[in-house]
Amino acid sequence: MLNLSTAGLTLLFIASLVILLIVLDLSVEAILTLRVSGLVLLSALLVAAALLPAQVVAELGTGHMHVATYFLSMPLFGFIAYLLLLLLLEGALARKLSKLKKEQLGVNSVKESVDNLPDGICFSKLDGTPLLVNRQMQEISYQVFGKKLVNDLLCARDIEANRIMPRTKILQREPLIVESNSKVWQIKIIHHGLVKETLAYDITLEWALYEEIEKMTRANQRMNAELKAYREKIGEYTRQKETLQAKIKIHDRLGQALIYFRRYLEKAKKTPEDRRRLETLWGECLLLFDEEEEPVKVASAWDKFITTAGAIGVDVMVEGEIPESKEDQALLVELVHEALNNAIRHGHAKKIWITLKDQGPTFTCCIKNDGDLPTGPVEEKGGLKNMRQRLAYYDGSLAVRRESLFELDLSWTKGGFRDV
């Protein structure tokens, strides 16, 4: 090696330095990654081994022989082979360190992981000094405040004072929700003793759904106000309808009294009993004008109908039970009153047969009388028309049959008034 030219020694020195720098870098990486390990010791030995050829070539170039004295007889080929062996060992060490880095958490692994999260994260001291801030939180800080996050307490004061960028909007303060760059973020703070964690969640989709629900709620409130006004109108309509029903009741009772009075006048032989019945009927008609508004006892109304029919000379035969519902009972009394008036007025009937059936969701009533059958088509006007209209409010129906007897088949859905 003493016969090498200056250029040859320079090349060997550069090669030795490169090998030394490589192994120094690998050794530092091993120490940072593994702290204490067999690979750390191996890298230290490689550093010593790489330092030796660099020292030998440096002494040969300067002429100050110390360590180089022991390598003067070494052939150049052996020296180059030693350098190549060092390169191979360094390559093996680099591959091993790369594999271990993938399997273990390094110093920057946590930072790299939180930087890849879609939400913003900031860990800080209680005085606001950041300890760890991920990339997304810094981007939010730039969008909202126009600057890097250096103290989260300052950011909170800027939010309170509305010192934010023009394109940023504070949608809600409790919890804090801000909109920036077409995204909506919910800010949440969690305390861990002396460390404070600030999170920024992306709730863009959830906020859009919330605004849609709010819009529907406002529409429902307007609709409810309209329905309230409509109910008030319905209440007024119901009061007017009740007044009309009272008038109809008075009209029907007076009609019955007039019919019986006409029969009384047509009788050739009038008895004291006939006169007593007539006076009783007229007395009941006069009492109608003095009735105060109080709950109607429907069961007694049905009994009174049977009594009134007998008082005017009409026998009523009933088969079945009256409905349980008060509304259905009131409707039944109203319908059979109308049927009785028609049977007497138009057919001069003396007997009426009523068949009642409860068929689950519906109630049926069949009314027959022994009066004169109509000679022509039955025109639905007056009583029949009123009965059909009344049944329509209860999803009901009316059918007219005339075979051996005049028959009305009535049916309606149980449960009360449905006129809305």
KABELJO-V721578 format. One record per run of one state. SS is the DSSP state (hx for helix, st for strand, lp for the rest). FROM is the first residue (numbers start at 1). TO is the last residue. If there is no record, write none. Layout:
ss/from/to
SS/FROM/TO
SS/FROM/TO
This chain:
ss/from/to
lp/1/5
hx/6/34
lp/35/37
hx/38/62
lp/63/66
hx/67/71
lp/72/75
hx/76/103
lp/104/108
hx/109/115
lp/116/119
st/120/125
lp/126/128
st/129/133
lp/134/134
hx/135/145
lp/146/150
st/151/151
hx/152/160
lp/161/168
st/169/173
lp/174/175
st/176/180
lp/181/182
st/183/192
lp/193/194
st/195/202
lp/203/203
hx/204/266
lp/267/271
hx/272/288
lp/289/297
hx/298/311
lp/312/314
st/315/319
lp/320/325
hx/326/347
lp/348/350
st/351/359
lp/360/361
st/362/369
lp/370/382
hx/383/392
lp/393/396
st/397/402
lp/403/405
st/406/413
lp/414/420
